[in-house]
Amino acid sequence: DELIANHGLDINNLYVIGFSLGAHAAANAGKHHGGRINTIIALDPAGPLFSAGQSDAVAPTDGLYVETIMTNAGLLGINVPLGQANFYANGGRTQPGCGIDISGNCAHSRAP
């Protein structure tokens, strides 16, 4: 609000990118501004403690354009489409070069 009110930030030109919990934070910034932020890109939005439709989770109405890129859907990332466009890198669950990734941390960290 400070940047908009005092420094002339035009949210129609604003792109917000967030990874994991930051993806939901980016979405909440969009919610706060009535879905008027130009673009929100959610990189493997955090799955633990979040679900689709939850008031503080990424939703397609959070910005004029909301895109998700999933790299560890179903473990550390949410396993359902949350944006207007949803991309599942290499199927969205495991990532090349991660080997045995029991915790999912390697695949999740490939998003940014």
C-alpha positions as a printed NumPy array, in Angstrom:
array([[  0.   ,   0.   ,   0.   ],
       [  2.902,   2.351,   0.813],
       [  4.381,   1.96 ,  -2.681],
       [  1.002,   2.509,  -4.324],
       [ -0.048,   5.486,  -2.203],
       [  3.248,   7.334,  -1.883],
       [  5.44 ,   6.23 ,  -4.766],
       [  3.049,   5.76 ,  -7.681],
       [  3.37 ,   1.988,  -8.061],
       [  0.852,   0.821, -10.654],
       [ -0.262,  -2.684,  -9.682],
       [ -1.434,  -3.193, -13.255],
       [  2.276,  -3.385, -14.12 ],
       [  3.253,  -5.514, -11.117],
       [  4.471,  -9.104, -11.425],
       [  4.891, -11.052,  -8.182],
       [  6.768, -14.352,  -8.019],
       [  6.826, -16.541,  -4.925],
       [  8.285, -19.962,  -4.109],
       [  6.728, -22.467,  -1.681],
       [  5.25 , -20.468,   1.229],
       [  6.191, -17.329,  -0.708],
       [  3.793, -18.423,  -3.46 ],
       [  0.924, -18.174,  -0.984],
       [  2.286, -14.841,   0.302],
       [  2.278, -13.533,  -3.283],
       [ -1.304, -14.735,  -3.669],
       [ -2.323, -13.004,  -0.447],
       [ -0.861,  -9.749,  -1.753],
       [ -3.129, -10.252,  -4.75 ],
       [ -6.14 , -10.957,  -2.535],
       [ -5.363,  -7.815,  -0.52 ],
       [ -5.545,  -5.751,  -3.716],
       [ -8.731,  -7.34 ,  -5.014],
       [ -7.065,  -9.526,  -7.641],
       [ -5.762,  -6.495,  -9.558],
       [ -2.05 ,  -7.43 ,  -9.574],
       [ -1.069,  -8.061, -13.19 ],
       [  0.664, -11.432, -12.806],
       [  1.349, -13.848,  -9.969],
       [  3.685, -16.76 , -10.603],
       [  3.537, -19.405,  -7.886],
       [  6.562, -21.717,  -7.907],
       [  5.651, -25.083,  -6.331],
       [  3.206, -23.595,  -3.792],
       [  3.674, -25.165,  -0.349],
       [  1.494, -28.208,   0.225],
       [  1.777, -28.849,   3.975],
       [ -0.95 , -26.914,   5.815],
       [ -2.479, -25.63 ,   2.54 ],
       [ -5.204, -26.953,   0.26 ],
       [ -7.049, -25.694,  -2.794],
       [ -9.924, -23.412,  -1.881],
       [ -8.378, -22.459,   1.441],
       [ -8.714, -18.704,   2.001],
       [ -4.96 , -18.087,   2.243],
       [ -3.878, -20.439,  -0.574],
       [ -3.117, -19.507,  -4.181],
       [ -6.3  , -19.096,  -6.253],
       [ -6.895, -18.177,  -9.903],
       [ -8.655, -14.956,  -8.858],
       [ -5.672, -13.577,  -6.907],
       [ -4.341, -11.713,  -9.946],
       [ -5.275, -10.833, -13.49 ],
       [ -3.111, -13.827, -14.492],
       [ -2.078, -16.547, -12.037],
       [  0.339, -19.273, -13.092],
       [  1.701, -22.192, -11.089],
       [  4.75 , -24.306, -11.805],
       [  4.752, -27.581,  -9.878],
       [  7.97 , -29.509,  -9.24 ],
       [  7.027, -31.624,  -6.203],
       [  3.237, -31.809,  -6.286],
       [  1.766, -33.997,  -3.581],
       [  4.648, -33.911,  -1.123],
       [  6.07 , -30.455,  -0.383],
       [  3.954, -28.795,  -3.063],
       [  0.174, -28.796,  -3.562],
       [ -1.065, -31.474,  -5.957],
       [ -4.002, -29.648,  -7.567],
       [ -4.22 , -26.861, -10.146],
       [ -4.407, -23.497,  -8.398],
       [ -3.855, -20.983, -11.181],
       [ -5.333, -20.041, -14.508],
       [ -2.381, -21.858, -16.063],
       [ -0.719, -24.793, -14.311],
       [  2.527, -26.387, -15.439],
       [  3.888, -29.665, -14.094],
       [  7.639, -29.731, -14.783],
       [  8.625, -33.29 , -15.751],
       [  5.235, -34.5  , -14.521],
       [  5.355, -32.25 , -11.466],
       [  6.388, -34.805,  -8.886],
       [ 10.062, -35.751,  -9.226],
       [ 12.851, -33.938, -11.007],
       [ 15.84 , -35.19 , -12.994],
       [ 19.061, -35.414, -11.031],
       [ 17.35 , -35.723,  -7.662],
       [ 17.876, -39.484,  -7.307],
       [ 16.136, -40.982,  -4.303],
       [ 14.389, -37.928,  -2.887],
       [ 12.357, -39.275,   0.032],
       [ 11.705, -35.861,   1.583],
       [ 10.958, -34.24 ,  -1.786],
       [ 13.27 , -31.359,  -0.919],
       [ 15.435, -31.75 ,  -4.024],
       [ 12.485, -31.706,  -6.448],
       [ 10.784, -28.893,  -4.528],
       [ 13.929, -26.762,  -4.617],
       [ 14.114, -27.081,  -8.407],
       [ 11.166, -24.69 ,  -8.81 ],
       [ 13.063, -21.416,  -8.382]])
